[in-house]
């Protein structure tokens, strides 16, 4: 592991250098002043070890064991520290699934993430939306052994007329008695209040676990109710643990992203945020109303968002001054300290080593998880390979589409969208880029969880959009940019457009269609229209009837596509009707576990429109040639030759 000093790291990133220059590591406290350092982890998602369980390999970009080393540095720098977690700690990788679905928790068992947090000496934590993924009973067992309080103000088992009278699932807040050492070395008591918040959308995302059992409330309304009570009970400093993105500076009722209006609630002194898997302070939030990146503040209050998966440790410095028997905040700084940096050569350089105590505390759980991911969790009755994903309906894409559709159908059940036609869009990720070995290839039989990495490379989350038939046609026209225009009667001409990324080749499951390669592409590489009147997509049908422009569809996809990635018609951020909390990978795993054995045989719902006396050449991995005769909807012939990069050259007769 390559080590860089923090100074070397900062010299390589101007943004980091600017933040550190504005936020010094040590505050000079006078005799009646004390320096309090609030440390935050958020969205750890069970990444305790620096390990990619899907790829079955160690990595330097994740791990609470790495973040723990930064905590040790912080504690060495300051006399007074306070460590909090901002939620989404319980779920997110195969270790979390192993604990919930396989091993379970008996009375008295300690969940590995809680074991790690106890080892690190957390002072308090809140509950994120993903804590509810495994149900309330499992959440109760998992948190039972924590040696620190969990706080959550906006989820209630019973709702009363007055928020303060609600019977909450967890204590809405906690006031912790601590001692601070001032600049002269004298100790003084302080009451630190912590209050927690989670997105109200848990009632949608985990409806099957929560409906009828709890009710979620607006975060800001709960803050306005409980914070004055905390002050009445003597809290000197109040820290909001907001598992929430920043959102708008104006309060939107029941928003999942409410950190800005929360920070504006009178009485809150500091706010730690998360949920968005981003970093604050950072240039990502320049020029946002209510936010000051240079000062590290939101609505004038110190704020931090510490990345995700242990990538960063959020840090807020408070210089407190004692006024009689009370403390008040006089200056603040904020920053996020990283566990790694990507060098100019794009290689990952670790900035810290592992904390041995954390590795030792959960080593057995890690070892058991490795056995779990390497063991079959389901079976497939069809081979899952991507050798022909760019020229025919493909099993590796099919399984993604099926799983997405299965998941979204459950999530939309009982909603206003439940009866609309449901489609699913998925693209091949491993389709030969950079190497003739870079293809998915899972044989018939056992499927291990680590195989899912082959099926879905990216940690996207599930989204659903509502589009019209006209937008559906445009979506497919955009996808058809994968192919060159072919002149009728041409022989052995290149099929694939080398300037079109394979991850933008969406196949739409749930409809049937053909692609007329004789027509020019509608869009250029960036998504700009270049041939408005072209019509490559022909014979587009839903359940055997032509798709009309005014028909309405729900499309299951991912957050990248739904938010505008690839510039697809109907998927530019304004048509989203559902934002799932789960990654597409996790959905595939869940589908395989719950629905197996699976049979994701490609159904040839799309094909090329026939062109007489015309043939094209495409390339694939040599290992795929043996599957060629089984591909439905296209006639493939092996030329028995390789190109200069080692790819097999195959012929398609159109």
N, C-alpha and C positions, 0 to 999 in steps of 0.2 A: 504494500500500500504506500503510494507516494504521499509524503507529508509536506504541507506548506505551513509556514507560520502565518499567524493572523495578519502580520504586516505585509507579507508577500501577497496574501489574498487581497487585501485592501488596495494594494498597488495595481492589481489587475482589474479592479472594478471601480470605476469612477463613482457609480451610484453608492456603493458601499462606503467608499472613502468619504463622500459628502455626508452621509448619515452619521458616521463615526465622528467626523469633525464637529458635527452639531450636537452629538450626544456622547459626551465623554464618559469613560467607564467609572470614574470615581468622582463623587461629590464631596466637597470639603465642608464638613459640618462643624458649627460652633458648639459651645457648651450647652446651649438650649436648643440645639438642632440635631436631627438624626436623619441618616440616609437609609431609606428603605428600598430594596430592590425586589420588584415583583417579577417572577419568572413564570412564563406561560408555555405549556405545550398544548397543541390543538390538533384534532384530526389525525391522531396517531394511527388509528385503524388497525390496531394489533401488530404494528410493525415494531416489535421489540428487538429482534435480532436484525442485523444488517444482511437480510437474506430475501431473495426473490423466490418465493415458493412455487410460483408458476413456471419460472425458468429453471428452478432447482439449482440455484447458484448464488454465491455471496455477491453482494453489491455494496457500494460505498455511498449510495444516495438516500438510504432510509435507515431507521433504527433508533428506538429510544435508548439503546445502549450507547449510541454515539452522542445523542443529545445530552445524556447523563454526564458525559465528560465536560460539556460546556457548563452544566450546572455546577460541577465541582470547581471550575474556574471562577464562576460568578461568586460562589460562596467564599472563595479565597480572596476575592477582591473587596467584599463588603461584609460588615459585621451583621447587618440585619437583612435577612432575605425571607421571601414568602413565595412558595411554589404552588401553582394552581394548574389544573387541566381543564380545558374548555370543551370537552365532549368529543364524541365519535372515537372512543377508545376501544370499544368492545367488538367491533365487526370490521371487516375490510380485507382480510386475507385468509388463506386456508387454515391458519392456526385458529382464527376465530370460528370458522365453520366446524373445525374439528372438535372444539370444545362444546359447541352448541348441538351439533348434529350427531356426533360420534361418541365422544367420551361422556359428555354431560357433567353435571355438578351434583355431587351428593352433599348431604348436610355436613357442614364443616370444611368442605373443599375450598381452596383459594384459587380463583381464576388467575391465570398467569399474568394478565395485565395488571390486576390488582396486586399480585405479589410483587411485581416490578415497581409499581407506584408506592407501595408500602416501603419497599427497600430504599426508594429515593426520598422518602419523607415528605410526601405531598401534604400541603396544608388544607386544601379544599379542591373540589371539582364540581362541574355541572354535567348535565346529561345532554348529549347530542341526539339528533334524529335517528342515527343508526343504532343507538343503544336499544331501540324498540324493535329491531328487525327480528330478534329471536323470541319475542313475546315477553310479557310482564313477569311471568314466573321465573324465567331464566335471568332476567335483569335483576330481580330481587335477590336471587341466589348469588349472582356474580358480584353484586355490590356489598353483600352482607359482611364480608371479611375486611372491608376497607378500614384502615386506621385513621381516616380523615372523613369529614362530612361531605356528603353530596347535597347540593342545593339546586332547586328547580322551582321557580315561582309560578310558571304559567301552564302547568299541567295538573289538573285536579281530579280526584276520584269523585268528589261531590262539590257541585257549584252552588254557592249561596248568593243571596242578593248583593252582598258586599264582598269584594275580592278578599279582604283580610279574613273573612269567615269561611273561605273555601277549605275543604279538606284536600290538601295537596298530596300528590304521589310521593314526593320527597319534601323535606323541609324547604320552604320558599327561600329562606336565607339562614345564615349562621353568623353569629358575632363571636369572634375568637379572641380570647385574652392572650396577649403576647407582651414581651418586654423588648424595648428598643434601647440600644446603647448609643448615647449621644457623642458629640465630638470630643467631649472631655473624658469619656470613658464611664460616665454614670449611666445607670439603667433606670428606665421609667416604664410604667405600664401603658399599654395602648390597647384599645379595642378595635380590631379590624373586622369590618362587616363584608361578607361576600353574598351575592345574590345571583341566581342562575336563570337562564332563559334558553329555550329551544324553539325551533320553527313550529308554528301551529300546524303546518302542513303534514305533520306526523299523522294526523287523523285521516289523511288521504293516502300517504305513502305506506302506512302500516294499518290500514283500516281493519284487516282481518284480526289483528291482535288487540286493537284499541277500542273499536266501536262498541259502545255499551259498557265499557270499563272505565274510561277516563274521558276528559274533555280538555281540549287545548284552548288557551286564551291568548289575547293579544299581548305581546311582550311589553310594549310601552305602558299600556294600562296597568299591568301588574307592577311595573317599576314605580309608577306614580302612586300606587297604593301602598307598597311595602317599604320603599325607601324612607319616607317620613317616619314610619314606625321604627325602622332601624335607628334613625337618628334619635328618636324618643327614648330608645333603649340604650343609648350611650355610645353608638358606633362613632369612633373618631375619624376613621377613613372607610369609605365604602367602595369596593371593587365590584364591578359588574362583570360576570362571566357570561358572555353573550355568544352562544353558538349560533352565530348569525353573520351574514355578509353585511356590507355597509348600507346598501340600498340608497334611497333618496334622503336628502336632508329634511324633507317634509314627511311627516308621519303618514304612512299608509296603513290603515287598519288591517291586522292579521297578516302583515307581510312577513315573509321568511327572512328578509334582509332588512333589519331594523337597527343596526348598530349606530347609525348617525343620530336618529331621533332618541335612541336610548341614552347616548352620551349627553344629549341635551337635557335630560331629566335632572332637575335640581337635587343636589345631595350626592350624586354619583361623582366620585373623585377620579376614578380611573376605569378604563374599560378594556378588557381583553376580548378579541373577536376570533372568528374562524368560519367554518362551514364552506367558504369559497375556495379553499385550497390555494390561497395566495399569500403574499407577504405585505405587511405594512409596518413601518414606513417603506415605501418604494416608489419609483417613478410611475408605476402603474396607476397611481391615484393622484397624479398631478392635476391641478385645475378642477378638482371635484368640489362642488359647493359643500361647505361645512368641514372640509378636510384640509389640513396643513401638513404636507409631507415633510417640509424642512423642520418644523417644530415637533413632528410626531404626534399631532393632536387631532381630535375629532370634536367639533363643537367646543373647542378650547380645552378639552380634557385629554390627558395623555392616553394614548391607545396603541395597541399592537396586535398584529396577526402573525402567528408564528408558522406559516407554511403548512405542511402536511407530511404525514408518515415519519415524523421526527426530523424533517429536513432542516428545521430552524428552531431555535429557542427564542421565544418572544421575551423582551426585557423592557420593563418600565422602571425608571429611576424616579423616586420621589424624595425631594428634600423637604423634610417636615420640621416645623418650628413649634416648640411648646409654648402655649399661651395659657398661663395658669395651670389648670389641670387638663387642658384640651390640646389637641394637635391640629395644626392646619398646614396645608400644602402650600409651599412658597415657590418652588421651581420643579420642573419635570423634564425628563428626556425619555426617548423611546428608540428602540432598535430591534432588529432581528438578527441573531447570530447563526450562521450557516454551519452545517456539518461537512459540506463539500463545496467545491467550486469547479466549474467546467473551464478548462484552460483554452487558450487560443487555438490549440490543436483539436478542440472539442472533446478531449479526454477528461474523465472525471478524476479529480484530485481530492482525496480525503483531507479534511482539516483537523480531524481529531481521531483518536483511537477509541476503542470500545471501553466502557466501564466494566471491569471484570466482575464486579458484584452483581450487575444486572444479568450478564450472561449466565453466571453460576445459578442465579435464583430461578431461571426458567429453562435451564439446559434440558431437563427431562421433557418438558413440554415441547421444546423445539425438536428434540429427537423423535418424539412420538408423531409430531406433525410431518416430519420428513417421511416416516413410514406411511403415513396417511396419504400424502400426495403421490407417493410412488405406487400405492395400491389402487386397484381398479375400484372406481365408484359407480361404474355403469358399463353398459355394453353398447356397441354399435353394430347393427346388422348390415351396414354398408360402409365401405372404406371412406374415410374422410381425407380427401386429398384436394389440392388446389392446382394441379398441373394444367387443367383446362378451364380454369375459372374465368379466363378472359374471352373464351370462344363458345362457351356453352353453359347451360345451367349446371351448377356445381355443388357437390355435397358439402364442402367445407363452408360455403356461403349459405347453403340451405339450412344447416343446423343453426346458424346465427339468426337467420330470418325466422325460423320456426320458434326458437326460444324467445326472441323479442315479441313476436305476436302472442305467444302464450302468456307472457308476463303482462303486456299492456292490456290484453283482454281481461285479465283478473283485476288490474288496477282501475279500469274504466267501468267495471260491472256496477250497475245501478246508477251510473252518471247519465247526463244528458247526451253523451257521445256513445253510449253502449250499443245502440242499434245501427250506427253508421258502418258501412263497409270498412273492414280493417285490413290494411296492407302492411308489408314490412320491407324496408330497404336495407340492404347490406352490400358491402363491397369486399373484394378479396384484399387482404393485407400482405400475405406471403405469396406472391405471384412471380417470383424469380428475380426481384430487384437485386442487382449486385452480384448474384451468384446462381449458377444452375442447380445448387443444392437448396436454395432459399424457397422452399415450398412446404406446405403442410402435407403430412403423409402419416395418417393414423390407420393402421390395419383393422380389418373386421375383428371384432372381439372386445377385449377389455379396453376401457377408457380410463386413464388416470387423470386426476385433477391437473397435473402439470401439462397434460396434452392440451388443455384449454388455452394455454399460452400460444400454441400453434394456431388455434382457431380464431383468437382475438388478441392482437398484440397490444392494444392501447387501453389505458384505464378510463375509457369513456363511460358516461352514464346514460341511462335510457331516457329518451324523450319521445313524445308523440306530437305530431302536427296535424292540423285539419286543413286539407287542401281541396281544390276543385279539380274536376276532370281536365280542365285547361292547364292548370299548374302541374298535374300529373304528367301530361304529355310533355310539358317543358322540362320537367325533372328528368324524364327519360331521354329527351333530346340532348340535354347536357351530358348525361352519362354516355351517350353514343359517340361523344368526342374521342372515345377510346380507339376508334377505328379510322383508318385512312379512307378517303373516297376511292372507290374502285370502279374503273371503266368496264362496262359490260364487254365480255369477250377477252379480257386480259388474262394472262396465265402466270401463275407463280409470282404475283406481286406481293410486297409486304402488306400485311393486314393491320398491324398495330401501330398506332400513332406514338412515336417515341417521346413526344412532348406532353403526353397525357398521363398523370399519375394514376396508378392502379387503384389507390384508395378512393378515387373519385368515380370509379366505375360501379355505380350502384345498380344492383339487380333488384327489381321490384317484385316481390312475391305476393300472390293473391290476384294478379291479373295475368293475361297472356298477351304477347306482342311479338312483332318481328322488327328487325332493323334492316332498312333498305340501304345497302352500302353504296349504291350508285348515286345517292344524293349527297350534297356537301354537308358538313357539320354546321349546326346552327350557331354554336358558341366557339370562341377562341379559348385558349388555355386559361385565361383569367376569368372567363365567364361572360365576356362582352359578346353581344349579338353581332354576328358577321353575315349571316344569311337568314333573315327573318322569315322568309317564305318557304324555307326548306321543310321537308317532312320525311325524316329518316324513320321515325316510329310509325309503323303501319299495323293495321289489324289489332289495335289495342282494344281488348275486351275484358269485361268483368262478368264472370259467371255466364259466359257464352254470348253476351250482348255487347254491342259497341259502347265504349265509354264516351259520353257526351261532355261538352265543356262545362255544363252547369251541375254535373254530379258532384257529390261531396264524399270525401274519403278521410279516414284517419290513417296515418302512416307511422308505424313504429320505426324509430331510427335512434341515433345517438346525439349527444349534446353538441358535438362538433358540427354535424350536418345541420341539425335543426336551428342552430344559432347563426348560420350563414357560411360555415366552412365549405368551400368549393363553389359558392355562389350559385346554388341550385334554385330554380323557380319554385316557390312554395316553401322554401326552407331558408328564410333569411332573418329568423328571430321573431317575426311578427305573427306566426301561425301556430306557435307552441300552445298546446292545450293541456299537456301533462309533462311534468319534470320529475322523473323518478329519482329516488335517492340511491339506487343500486347501480353498480357498474354492469356493463354488458357482459363482462367476464363472469361476474357472480351470478347473473341470470342464467347464463349457459350452464354453469355448474349446477345450479339449483334445478334446472330443467332436466339435466341428465340424471341427477340423483332421484328426483321425484317421478319422472316419467319413463325411465328406462325399462327394458332395453329400447334404445332409440333406433330409428330407421330413416335417417335423413337422406334418402335416395333422391337425387335430383329428378324433378318432374318435367323438365324441358318446357317450362312455361314461356321461355323466350328463345328465339332462333334468328338466323339471318334469312331475309327474304330471298327466294331462289333467283339466281342469275345464270342463265344458260351459258355453257361453254366458258365458264369463268372459274379461276382457281386462285387461291391466295396461300401465302406461306406465313406461318407463325412459329415461334420458338418456345420451347418449354424444357424442363429438366429431363435429362435422359431417363431417369428413373420412372418418369410418367408414361413412357411409350407403351409399357405393358397394359396400361389402363385404357388406351385409345379406343379399342374396339367396344368398350362398354359405355362410351359417352353417348347419351341420348341427344337426338335432334340435330346432329351434324355428322358429316362423313369425313373421317380423318384418315390420312394415309401417311405412313412413315417414309421419308425420303432416304433414310439410312445415312444421313450425313449430319455432321455437327458444324455449327458456325465457329468463328475464330475464338469465341469465349466459352466454348464447351456446351452450348445449348443444342438440344436436338431440333432439327428443322422438320416440321410437319406440314403436310399439304391439306387444305380444305377445298373440296369441290363445292362451289356455291350453287 
